[in-house]
Amino acid sequence: MSEQPYTICLSGAVARNPQVRLAMPVDLELKPREHVAIVGPNGAGKSLLVDMMTGKSPLLSGSIAYDFRPSPTSSVYENIKYIAFRDTYGGADANYYYQQRWNAHDQEEVPLVRDLLGPVEHPEATDRLFELFRLGPLLDKPVILLSSGELRRFQLVKSLLTVPRILIIDNPFIGLDAPTRTLLTDLLGQLAAYGNLQIVLVVSADRDIPSFVAHVVPMAGKAVGAKVEREAYLQGRVPLSGGLSDALADRIRELPYMHADYASDEVIRLRRVSIRYGERTILRELDWVVRRGEHWALSGENGAGKSTLLSLVCADNPQSYACDISLFGRRRGSGESIWDIKRHIGYVSPEMHRAYRKNLPALDIVASGLQDSIGLYRRPKAEDLDTCRWWMDIFGIADLCDRPFLTLSSGEQRLCLLARAFVKDPELLVLDEPLHGLDARHRAQVRGIIEAFCRRKNKTLVMVTHYEEELPPCIDHRLHLTRQGH
């Protein structure tokens, strides 16, 4: 048998569709058992390259060749499995809607983990994967109730059960707490050393390149750079200085106030709040008070209830009406509508990003924040659109105004949703992992925007992140949640 020179080889490859075409023809060769990271800033074209590698984007010119030996099949579909950005919040299920995770009565129709894994064709390999990924206890759990870390393990096992030759994972560590990131790095390292599986990671941050990766494919400006060894790539990187310029920070701090804010000193008050789903307790008798102008960091391991707590605050969780919760000094259920509450809250979260499947122009996505809607159902006034463009300029995405949302990279989408959260000048900012999937420059910039906004009078912040360095300096209070027993 001849020596296997590559698993995937692109030569002068140019995508047929000009809307998804990279700036230069692609020449890239992945060798057998060579674990690779595709790295670049938001909008660099990483996902476009993956679409070419997987055959999703047919070619206009050039060629792509595959050699999947020793796989018994030459099918690209069977040999390459891609866990995309949206899949990191569960399957890319078109039937998923934004508040579904919090609606217990809708979870009865949600499949269990066991159902989605399908029939077992390789019992011995299945048992080994279940043990490695600790999946046994999750088999009878509705998939929508899995934590971020559990979802990632489930998605990996589901892909690996098909025995692919190449596994491509977009942003594998997104949304994971530090222990789970370490666990996943170890699991991927074990997989990398096992059999003929080849792992390709797609990341926006150098910190997410694990040690088992041998080579890096750098991307910038929708062009693919030459493949280099991992150590050479990291040594050649120049640390980014950055953050928000003084001029931009001043523009934010000097904004006129859009609303007359509430007179109440209390923005959030929870009294002995408990949340249960079936046998599982998420929150147990939680007391919490957030006062006007305070800036809170909300922390806890995956599954500790952070997102559930925020869903209560933002009126997305039906159980909030059965709980003793006051917002802006008014008890929930005392006559105010959901829209009365949401009008004063700017919110972004992984669930929102996953559910946002509207292919509207990016400007309309930002404008939907004025109406607290998923989509835009009423045309904003001209001055409101000017405000939207102002915030897009602040976030560095003014040139994306007319681009359809679903054609943007995941990082560009996140920046649009962040601008959406700020656009109505909210009294309360609720930011659930706002820097998800952003490159180093944009992480520093967005952190600076949050800081400048919160230096304005009576602006209140609740922010979740698994990276301490992502918190802005204005943080002055902390709440740490611990995972409850069953």
FIDO-924205 format. One record per residue (C-alpha): chain; x negated, y negated, z negated. Coordinates in steps of 0.02 Angstrom, whole numbers, plus 32768, in hexadecimal, padded with zeros to 4 digits. Layout:
+-------+------+------+------+
| chain |   xx |   yy |   zz |
+-------+------+------+------+
|     A |    X |    Y |    Z |
...
+-------+------+------+------+
//
This chain:
+-------+------+------+------+
| chain |   xx |   yy |   zz |
+-------+------+------+------+
|     A | 8000 | 8000 | 8000 |
|     A | 7FBC | 7F55 | 802F |
|     A | 7F92 | 7ED9 | 7FA6 |
|     A | 8023 | 7E67 | 7F79 |
|     A | 7FEC | 7DB3 | 7FA0 |
|     A | 8084 | 7D57 | 7F5A |
|     A | 8135 | 7D67 | 7F18 |
|     A | 8172 | 7CC4 | 7F65 |
|     A | 8119 | 7C61 | 7FED |
|     A | 8157 | 7BBD | 8036 |
|     A | 80F9 | 7B79 | 80CD |
|     A | 8122 | 7ACC | 8112 |
|     A | 81D2 | 7AE4 | 80CE |
|     A | 8251 | 7A58 | 80EE |
|     A | 8306 | 7A65 | 80B3 |
|     A | 838A | 7A5A | 813B |
|     A | 83FC | 79E5 | 80D8 |
|     A | 83AE | 7937 | 80D0 |
|     A | 840A | 7911 | 802D |
|     A | 83A6 | 7997 | 7FD0 |
|     A | 8304 | 7986 | 8032 |
|     A | 825E | 796A | 7FDA |
|     A | 81EC | 78DD | 8012 |
|     A | 8168 | 7951 | 805C |
|     A | 8168 | 7A01 | 80A7 |
|     A | 8149 | 7A82 | 801F |
|     A | 80B3 | 7AF6 | 801C |
|     A | 80B9 | 7B65 | 7F82 |
|     A | 8086 | 7C17 | 7F5D |
|     A | 80B1 | 7C77 | 7EBE |
|     A | 8044 | 7D10 | 7EA2 |
|     A | 807F | 7DB1 | 7E4E |
|     A | 8086 | 7DA9 | 7D8F |
|     A | 805A | 7CF0 | 7D94 |
|     A | 80C4 | 7C92 | 7D15 |
|     A | 80E0 | 7BDE | 7D4D |
|     A | 8129 | 7B3C | 7D0B |
|     A | 8173 | 7ABD | 7D84 |
|     A | 8158 | 7A17 | 7D2B |
|     A | 8189 | 7965 | 7D56 |
|     A | 81EB | 78CC | 7D20 |
|     A | 82A7 | 78B9 | 7D33 |
|     A | 82D8 | 78AC | 7DEA |
|     A | 8231 | 78F6 | 7E26 |
|     A | 828B | 797C | 7E8B |
|     A | 826C | 7A15 | 7E1C |
|     A | 831B | 7A5C | 7E35 |
|     A | 8310 | 7A3B | 7EF0 |
|     A | 8271 | 7AA5 | 7EF7 |
|     A | 82C7 | 7B31 | 7E98 |
|     A | 8359 | 7B2B | 7F12 |
|     A | 82DD | 7B46 | 7FA0 |
|     A | 8285 | 7BD3 | 7F44 |
|     A | 8329 | 7C2E | 7F24 |
|     A | 836D | 7C14 | 7FD4 |
|     A | 83FA | 7BA3 | 7F9A |
|     A | 83B7 | 7B1A | 800E |
|     A | 839F | 7B61 | 80BE |
|     A | 8308 | 7B22 | 811F |
|     A | 8301 | 7AAE | 81B5 |
|     A | 824D | 7AD9 | 81D8 |
|     A | 81BB | 7B38 | 818C |
|     A | 81D3 | 7BE1 | 813B |
|     A | 81F1 | 7C3C | 8098 |
|     A | 81BA | 7CF0 | 807C |
|     A | 81D7 | 7D67 | 7FEB |
|     A | 817E | 7E05 | 7FB1 |
|     A | 81DB | 7E4E | 7F1C |
|     A | 8179 | 7EF0 | 7F0E |
|     A | 818B | 7F62 | 7EAC |
|     A | 8245 | 7F34 | 7EA9 |
|     A | 82AB | 7FB4 | 7F0C |
|     A | 830C | 7F2A | 7F62 |
|     A | 82D9 | 7E93 | 7FCA |
|     A | 8376 | 7E2F | 7F9C |
|     A | 834F | 7D7F | 7F5E |
|     A | 83F1 | 7D7E | 7EF9 |
|     A | 83C1 | 7E1C | 7E9B |
|     A | 830A | 7DF2 | 7E82 |
|     A | 8312 | 7D3A | 7E4E |
|     A | 837F | 7D07 | 7DBB |
|     A | 8390 | 7C4D | 7D94 |
|     A | 83CF | 7C0E | 7CEC |
|     A | 83FC | 7B5B | 7D19 |
|     A | 840B | 7AC1 | 7CAB |
|     A | 84C8 | 7ACC | 7C97 |
|     A | 84BD | 7B85 | 7C69 |
|     A | 845F | 7B56 | 7BCA |
|     A | 8509 | 7B29 | 7B80 |
|     A | 8559 | 7BCC | 7BB6 |
|     A | 8584 | 7C0B | 7C63 |
|     A | 85A5 | 7B8A | 7CE9 |
|     A | 865E | 7BB0 | 7CD7 |
|     A | 86D1 | 7B40 | 7D3C |
|     A | 875D | 7B66 | 7CC0 |
|     A | 86FF | 7B1A | 7C2E |
|     A | 8740 | 7A74 | 7BF3 |
|     A | 86F3 | 79F5 | 7B7E |
|     A | 8750 | 7A15 | 7AD9 |
|     A | 8767 | 7AD1 | 7AF2 |
|     A | 86E0 | 7AFF | 7A75 |
|     A | 8748 | 7AAD | 79EA |
|     A | 87F3 | 7AF2 | 7A1C |
|     A | 8807 | 7B98 | 79C1 |
|     A | 88A8 | 7BC9 | 7A1B |
|     A | 8850 | 7BBC | 7AC3 |
|     A | 87C1 | 7C2B | 7A88 |
|     A | 8830 | 7CC5 | 7A89 |
|     A | 881F | 7CCB | 7B47 |
|     A | 8764 | 7CAA | 7B45 |
|     A | 86FF | 7D47 | 7B6C |
|     A | 8692 | 7D9A | 7AEA |
|     A | 85D6 | 7DA9 | 7B02 |
|     A | 85EE | 7E64 | 7B1D |
|     A | 8668 | 7E45 | 7BAC |
|     A | 85F5 | 7DCE | 7C08 |
|     A | 855F | 7E42 | 7C00 |
|     A | 85BE | 7EC1 | 7C6A |
|     A | 85A2 | 7F7D | 7C77 |
|     A | 84FE | 7FC4 | 7C3A |
|     A | 849A | 8013 | 7CC8 |
|     A | 83F4 | 802C | 7C6E |
|     A | 841E | 8060 | 7BB9 |
|     A | 8369 | 8070 | 7B80 |
|     A | 8336 | 7FC5 | 7BC4 |
|     A | 83D9 | 7F7A | 7B81 |
|     A | 83B8 | 7FB9 | 7AD1 |
|     A | 8308 | 7F72 | 7AD8 |
|     A | 8347 | 7EC7 | 7B13 |
|     A | 83D1 | 7EC3 | 7A8F |
|     A | 8351 | 7EE8 | 7A09 |
|     A | 82D2 | 7E6A | 7A4A |
|     A | 8352 | 7DDF | 7A5A |
|     A | 83B8 | 7E10 | 79BE |
|     A | 8456 | 7E14 | 7A28 |
|     A | 84B2 | 7EA1 | 79CE |
|     A | 8508 | 7E31 | 794C |
|     A | 8545 | 7DBB | 79D6 |
|     A | 859A | 7E3B | 7A46 |
|     A | 864A | 7E23 | 7A00 |
|     A | 863F | 7D65 | 79F3 |
|     A | 869A | 7CF1 | 7A6E |
|     A | 8614 | 7CA9 | 7ADE |
|     A | 8652 | 7BF7 | 7AC1 |
|     A | 8629 | 7C04 | 7A07 |
|     A | 8572 | 7C2E | 7A21 |
|     A | 84F3 | 7BB1 | 79E3 |
|     A | 8474 | 7B68 | 7A5D |
|     A | 83F0 | 7BE7 | 7A2B |
|     A | 846B | 7C79 | 7A35 |
|     A | 84A4 | 7C3F | 7AE1 |
|     A | 83F2 | 7C3C | 7B20 |
|     A | 83D2 | 7CED | 7AE3 |
|     A | 8475 | 7D2A | 7B31 |
|     A | 844E | 7CD8 | 7BD9 |
|     A | 83A0 | 7D26 | 7BDC |
|     A | 83DF | 7DD4 | 7BB3 |
|     A | 846B | 7DC5 | 7C34 |
|     A | 83EA | 7D98 | 7CBA |
|     A | 836A | 7E1A | 7C83 |
|     A | 83E9 | 7EA9 | 7C85 |
|     A | 83EC | 7E99 | 7D43 |
|     A | 832F | 7EBF | 7D44 |
|     A | 82FA | 7E27 | 7DAD |
|     A | 824B | 7E12 | 7DF4 |
|     A | 8248 | 7D56 | 7DD2 |
|     A | 82A0 | 7CF8 | 7D47 |
|     A | 82B0 | 7C3A | 7D5B |
|     A | 82E8 | 7BD6 | 7CC2 |
|     A | 8311 | 7B1C | 7CC6 |
|     A | 82E5 | 7AC2 | 7C23 |
|     A | 82DD | 7B61 | 7BB8 |
|     A | 82C3 | 7B07 | 7B12 |
|     A | 8349 | 7A83 | 7B23 |
|     A | 83B7 | 7A71 | 7A89 |
|     A | 8358 | 7AEF | 7A1E |
|     A | 831C | 7AD2 | 796C |
|     A | 8264 | 7AED | 7945 |
|     A | 8273 | 7BA3 | 7904 |
|     A | 82DD | 7BD4 | 799B |
|     A | 8261 | 7B80 | 7A14 |
|     A | 81D6 | 7BE7 | 79C4 |
|     A | 823F | 7C85 | 79D0 |
|     A | 8269 | 7C66 | 7A88 |
|     A | 81B3 | 7C40 | 7AB2 |
|     A | 8181 | 7CE6 | 7A61 |
|     A | 820B | 7D44 | 7ABD |
|     A | 81DB | 7CFA | 7B65 |
|     A | 8124 | 7D21 | 7B3F |
|     A | 8152 | 7DD7 | 7B1E |
|     A | 81B7 | 7DDD | 7BBF |
|     A | 8126 | 7D8F | 7C1F |
|     A | 80B3 | 7E1B | 7BE6 |
|     A | 8131 | 7EA3 | 7C0F |
|     A | 8145 | 7EFB | 7CB6 |
|     A | 814E | 7E9D | 7D59 |
|     A | 81BC | 7E0C | 7D23 |
|     A | 817F | 7D62 | 7D5E |
|     A | 81B7 | 7CC8 | 7CFC |
|     A | 81CB | 7C1A | 7D46 |
|     A | 81F9 | 7B8C | 7CCF |
|     A | 823C | 7AE3 | 7D08 |
|     A | 8214 | 7A5C | 7C87 |
|     A | 820F | 799F | 7C76 |
|     A | 8197 | 7998 | 7BE2 |
|     A | 80E4 | 79D7 | 7BD3 |
|     A | 810D | 7A0F | 7B21 |
|     A | 817F | 7A94 | 7B6B |
|     A | 80F5 | 7AF1 | 7BCA |
|     A | 80D2 | 7B8F | 7B63 |
|     A | 8027 | 7BE0 | 7B5B |
|     A | 8059 | 7C7A | 7BC1 |
|     A | 806F | 7C08 | 7C5A |
|     A | 7FD3 | 7C16 | 7CC4 |
|     A | 7FF4 | 7B92 | 7D49 |
|     A | 8053 | 7AEF | 7D5B |
|     A | 80A6 | 7AAA | 7DF7 |
|     A | 80AD | 79EC | 7DDB |
|     A | 8134 | 7986 | 7E32 |
|     A | 814D | 78CB | 7E45 |
|     A | 81AF | 785E | 7EBE |
|     A | 8204 | 78F8 | 7F09 |
|     A | 815D | 793F | 7F41 |
|     A | 810D | 79E3 | 7F0B |
|     A | 805A | 79D5 | 7ECE |
|     A | 7FD4 | 7A5A | 7EDB |
|     A | 7FE4 | 7AE9 | 7E5E |
|     A | 7F62 | 7AD8 | 7DD3 |
|     A | 7F2E | 7B3C | 7D3B |
|     A | 7F8D | 7B0F | 7C9D |
|     A | 7EF5 | 7AD4 | 7C3B |
|     A | 7EB5 | 7A68 | 7CCA |
|     A | 7F62 | 7A1A | 7CDC |
|     A | 7F71 | 79F0 | 7C22 |
|     A | 7EC0 | 79AB | 7C16 |
|     A | 7EDF | 7939 | 7CAB |
|     A | 7F7C | 78EC | 7C63 |
|     A | 7F74 | 7837 | 7C2A |
|     A | 7FE0 | 7819 | 7B8F |
|     A | 8072 | 77A7 | 7BB9 |
|     A | 807B | 7705 | 7B5D |
|     A | 8128 | 76C7 | 7B5F |
|     A | 81CB | 76A0 | 7B16 |
|     A | 8237 | 760B | 7B37 |
|     A | 81EE | 7565 | 7B6F |
|     A | 8209 | 74D0 | 7AFC |
|     A | 826C | 747B | 7B85 |
|     A | 82E8 | 750D | 7B94 |
|     A | 82F5 | 751D | 7AD7 |
|     A | 831F | 7463 | 7ACC |
|     A | 83A4 | 7475 | 7B53 |
|     A | 83F9 | 74FC | 7AEC |
|     A | 83EB | 74A3 | 7A45 |
|     A | 8432 | 7402 | 7A8F |
|     A | 84CC | 7455 | 7ADA |
|     A | 856F | 73FF | 7AAD |
|     A | 85E0 | 7470 | 7A44 |
|     A | 866B | 74BF | 7AAB |
|     A | 86E3 | 74EB | 7A1D |
|     A | 8712 | 749D | 7977 |
|     A | 86D5 | 752A | 790A |
|     A | 8733 | 7579 | 787A |
|     A | 8736 | 7520 | 77D3 |
|     A | 8722 | 75C5 | 7775 |
|     A | 8679 | 75E5 | 7725 |
|     A | 8690 | 76A0 | 7743 |
|     A | 867E | 76E3 | 77F4 |
|     A | 868C | 779D | 77CB |
|     A | 86CA | 77F3 | 772D |
|     A | 86E1 | 78B0 | 771C |
|     A | 8729 | 78F8 | 767B |
|     A | 870C | 79B1 | 7659 |
|     A | 871B | 79DD | 7711 |
|     A | 8715 | 7A96 | 773F |
|     A | 871D | 7AE0 | 77EE |
|     A | 8734 | 7B99 | 7812 |
|     A | 8745 | 7BFD | 78B4 |
|     A | 8787 | 7CAA | 788B |
|     A | 8711 | 7CF7 | 780C |
|     A | 868A | 7C76 | 7827 |
|     A | 8678 | 7BDB | 77BA |
|     A | 8624 | 7B4B | 7817 |
|     A | 8635 | 7ABF | 7796 |
|     A | 865B | 7ADB | 76DD |
|     A | 86A4 | 7A50 | 766F |
|     A | 863A | 79C8 | 76BD |
|     A | 863D | 7919 | 7673 |
|     A | 85ED | 7891 | 76DD |
|     A | 85FA | 77D5 | 76E5 |
|     A | 85AE | 7768 | 776E |
|     A | 85B5 | 76AD | 7750 |
|     A | 85B4 | 7623 | 77D1 |
|     A | 8505 | 75FD | 7812 |
|     A | 84B8 | 76A1 | 77D5 |
|     A | 844F | 770C | 7849 |
|     A | 8457 | 77C7 | 7826 |
|     A | 83EF | 785A | 7863 |
|     A | 8457 | 78FA | 7861 |
|     A | 83ED | 7997 | 785B |
|     A | 83FD | 7A53 | 7840 |
|     A | 83D4 | 7AF5 | 7898 |
|     A | 8436 | 7B33 | 792F |
|     A | 84E2 | 7B6A | 78F5 |
|     A | 84E2 | 7AFF | 7856 |
|     A | 857A | 7A9B | 7891 |
|     A | 852F | 79F8 | 78D2 |
|     A | 8594 | 79F3 | 7973 |
|     A | 8631 | 7A2B | 7916 |
|     A | 861B | 799B | 789B |
|     A | 8608 | 791E | 7929 |
|     A | 86A2 | 7965 | 7981 |
|     A | 8706 | 793A | 78E4 |
|     A | 86C3 | 7888 | 78E4 |
|     A | 86E7 | 786E | 799D |
|     A | 8799 | 78B4 | 7995 |
|     A | 8771 | 7946 | 7A08 |
|     A | 8796 | 79CE | 7986 |
|     A | 884E | 79F3 | 7961 |
|     A | 8820 | 7A2C | 78B1 |
|     A | 87F4 | 7979 | 7886 |
|     A | 88AE | 7955 | 7868 |
|     A | 88B3 | 79DA | 77E0 |
|     A | 881A | 798F | 778A |
|     A | 8806 | 78F9 | 7719 |
|     A | 87A8 | 7888 | 7793 |
|     A | 87A9 | 77CB | 779E |
|     A | 875E | 7769 | 782E |
|     A | 8744 | 76AE | 7827 |
|     A | 87A4 | 76AC | 7783 |
|     A | 883F | 7704 | 77C7 |
|     A | 8872 | 77B5 | 779A |
|     A | 8880 | 782B | 782F |
|     A | 8936 | 784D | 7857 |
|     A | 8973 | 77A7 | 7810 |
|     A | 89BA | 776B | 78B5 |
|     A | 8920 | 7741 | 791C |
|     A | 890B | 7797 | 79C5 |
|     A | 8870 | 77F4 | 79FE |
|     A | 8851 | 7763 | 7A75 |
|     A | 8855 | 76E5 | 79E6 |
|     A | 87C7 | 7747 | 7998 |
|     A | 8762 | 7767 | 7A36 |
|     A | 8769 | 76B0 | 7A69 |
|     A | 86EA | 7689 | 79E2 |
|     A | 8677 | 7720 | 79FA |
|     A | 85EF | 773B | 7A7C |
|     A | 85CD | 77F5 | 7A8C |
|     A | 855C | 786A | 7AED |
|     A | 853F | 7923 | 7AD0 |
|     A | 8509 | 79C5 | 7B26 |
|     A | 85C0 | 79FB | 7B2E |
|     A | 85F0 | 795A | 7B86 |
|     A | 8562 | 796F | 7C03 |
|     A | 8593 | 7A21 | 7C29 |
|     A | 864B | 79F6 | 7C41 |
|     A | 8629 | 795F | 7CB1 |
|     A | 8646 | 79AD | 7D5C |
|     A | 868A | 7912 | 7DB3 |
|     A | 862A | 78EA | 7E52 |
|     A | 8651 | 7831 | 7E49 |
|     A | 85D2 | 77A8 | 7E6E |
|     A | 8560 | 778F | 7DD7 |
|     A | 85A8 | 76E0 | 7DBB |
|     A | 8656 | 772B | 7DA4 |
|     A | 8612 | 77AA | 7D28 |
|     A | 85CB | 771B | 7CBF |
|     A | 866F | 76B9 | 7CD2 |
|     A | 86D3 | 774E | 7C91 |
|     A | 868A | 7726 | 7BE6 |
|     A | 86F7 | 768A | 7BE3 |
|     A | 8790 | 76FC | 7BEC |
|     A | 874B | 778D | 7B83 |
|     A | 8778 | 7803 | 7C10 |
|     A | 8723 | 7891 | 7C6B |
|     A | 8732 | 7842 | 7D17 |
|     A | 8774 | 7798 | 7D4A |
|     A | 8831 | 7784 | 7D58 |
|     A | 8842 | 76C7 | 7D5C |
|     A | 87D3 | 764F | 7DBC |
|     A | 8771 | 75E1 | 7D45 |
|     A | 8771 | 7525 | 7D56 |
|     A | 86E1 | 74D4 | 7DB4 |
|     A | 8695 | 7491 | 7D11 |
|     A | 869D | 7540 | 7CC5 |
|     A | 863F | 7587 | 7D5A |
|     A | 85BD | 74FE | 7D41 |
|     A | 85A9 | 753A | 7C8D |
|     A | 8592 | 75EC | 7CCD |
|     A | 850C | 75B4 | 7D46 |
|     A | 84B7 | 7553 | 7CB9 |
|     A | 84A9 | 75EF | 7C4E |
|     A | 8470 | 7659 | 7CE2 |
|     A | 83E6 | 75D9 | 7CFC |
|     A | 83B6 | 75E6 | 7C44 |
|     A | 83A9 | 76A3 | 7C55 |
|     A | 8343 | 7694 | 7CF6 |
|     A | 83C6 | 76E3 | 7D67 |
|     A | 840C | 764A | 7DC2 |
|     A | 83D8 | 7697 | 7E69 |
|     A | 8448 | 772F | 7E48 |
|     A | 84ED | 76CC | 7E44 |
|     A | 8531 | 7715 | 7EE6 |
|     A | 84E7 | 77C4 | 7ED6 |
|     A | 8565 | 7851 | 7EB5 |
|     A | 854E | 788C | 7E01 |
|     A | 8537 | 7945 | 7E28 |
|     A | 84AA | 7920 | 7EA4 |
|     A | 8442 | 78D1 | 7E19 |
|     A | 83BF | 7931 | 7DB7 |
|     A | 83F4 | 796A | 7D09 |
|     A | 8388 | 78E0 | 7CBD |
|     A | 83D6 | 785A | 7D2C |
|     A | 8483 | 789C | 7CFC |
|     A | 8454 | 788D | 7C44 |
|     A | 841F | 77D7 | 7C5D |
|     A | 84C8 | 77B2 | 7CB0 |
|     A | 8525 | 7800 | 7C1E |
|     A | 84BB | 779B | 7BA4 |
|     A | 84E6 | 76FA | 7C00 |
|     A | 859C | 7733 | 7BF7 |
|     A | 858E | 773F | 7B38 |
|     A | 854B | 768E | 7B27 |
|     A | 85B5 | 7635 | 7BA8 |
|     A | 8644 | 7601 | 7B34 |
|     A | 85CF | 75BD | 7AAD |
|     A | 860E | 763A | 7A2A |
|     A | 860C | 761D | 796F |
|     A | 85D9 | 76D3 | 7955 |
|     A | 855B | 7730 | 79C1 |
|     A | 8565 | 77EE | 79B3 |
|     A | 84D2 | 7839 | 7A11 |
|     A | 84C6 | 78F7 | 7A11 |
|     A | 8419 | 7921 | 7A55 |
|     A | 8417 | 7888 | 7AC8 |
|     A | 8366 | 78A5 | 7B09 |
|     A | 838A | 7955 | 7B49 |
|     A | 832B | 797A | 7BE8 |
|     A | 82DB | 78CE | 7BF8 |
|     A | 8224 | 78BA | 7C27 |
|     A | 81A9 | 7863 | 7BB1 |
|     A | 81C0 | 77B6 | 7BFE |
|     A | 827D | 77BB | 7BF5 |
|     A | 827C | 7805 | 7B45 |
|     A | 8214 | 7771 | 7B09 |
|     A | 8281 | 76F6 | 7B69 |
|     A | 8328 | 773A | 7B29 |
|     A | 82E6 | 7742 | 7A77 |
|     A | 82BB | 7688 | 7A89 |
|     A | 8369 | 7661 | 7ACE |
|     A | 83BB | 76B7 | 7A39 |
|     A | 834B | 7658 | 79C1 |
|     A | 836D | 75AE | 7A12 |
|     A | 842A | 75CD | 7A17 |
|     A | 842E | 7601 | 7960 |
|     A | 83D1 | 7564 | 792A |
|     A | 846E | 7503 | 7956 |
|     A | 84E7 | 74D3 | 78CC |
|     A | 8551 | 755F | 7881 |
|     A | 8524 | 75E3 | 7904 |
|     A | 8530 | 7691 | 78B9 |
|     A | 84D4 | 772C | 78FA |
|     A | 84E1 | 77E7 | 78E1 |
|     A | 845C | 7844 | 7946 |
|     A | 8430 | 78FC | 7957 |
|     A | 8387 | 7938 | 7996 |
|     A | 8317 | 79CD | 7975 |
|     A | 827B | 7963 | 798E |
|     A | 824F | 78EC | 7900 |
|     A | 81EA | 787C | 7975 |
|     A | 8286 | 7857 | 79DD |
|     A | 82DC | 77FB | 794E |
|     A | 82D5 | 773D | 795B |
|     A | 8283 | 76DA | 78CD |
|     A | 832B | 7692 | 7897 |
|     A | 835F | 7739 | 7846 |
|     A | 8383 | 7716 | 778E |
|     A | 83F1 | 77A9 | 7758 |
|     A | 83ED | 7865 | 7773 |
|     A | 8466 | 78F7 | 7767 |
|     A | 8423 | 79A9 | 7776 |
|     A | 84A0 | 7A36 | 7793 |
|     A | 847B | 7AEB | 7767 |
|     A | 84C7 | 7B7F | 77BF |
|     A | 8557 | 7BCA | 775C |
|     A | 856F | 7C82 | 773A |
|     A | 8603 | 7CDF | 7784 |
+-------+------+------+------+
//
